[in-house]
Amino acid sequence: MRSNHPEFPGLYRAYLLIALDNGGINRCRSVEDQRRDFDRWADKQPLQTLSSSDAWLSSLSQERLELVASGGQDEPDTIAAKEGAPDDLDDLLNSYFDEVC
């Protein structure tokens, strides 16, 4: 599968944070289950979208990545964290949340 985390480390880190923050990983659904579901979902996404989003997410500090993936204390924090993001990043993150998480 093209979407394993070594190939898309930024995306995988973001999606892992989303899953942890929203109960997508729990005693009934392991990290391995989440990784398998991530791989299936990512295989259906356009490669260019995955690549550009991964490159941008990979450049973020852990703190900024957490703001992008899970939100901040208020909306301005989250908006500021997404400055410079690819145009389709929000759609990609929301698609993952809706379809996998």
C-alpha angles and dihedrals in degrees: 000000000000095000103065112134098254088063096043105025096157094051093045092051090050094047092047089054091048092050093047093046094049103039095259089132115050142129090294096044119045130205087254090055089050091050091051091049090047090053093050092047094046092050087065095052126090110267093224091055092049093047097049093044092046092050092052095044091047090058094058128099115243091254094052092044089055090052092050095045101037106017131242137258090281140009097260091059091054094044091050091049090056095054109132094015121144112270093245097048096101091049090050094048092046092048091054092048093048097043104033112017 
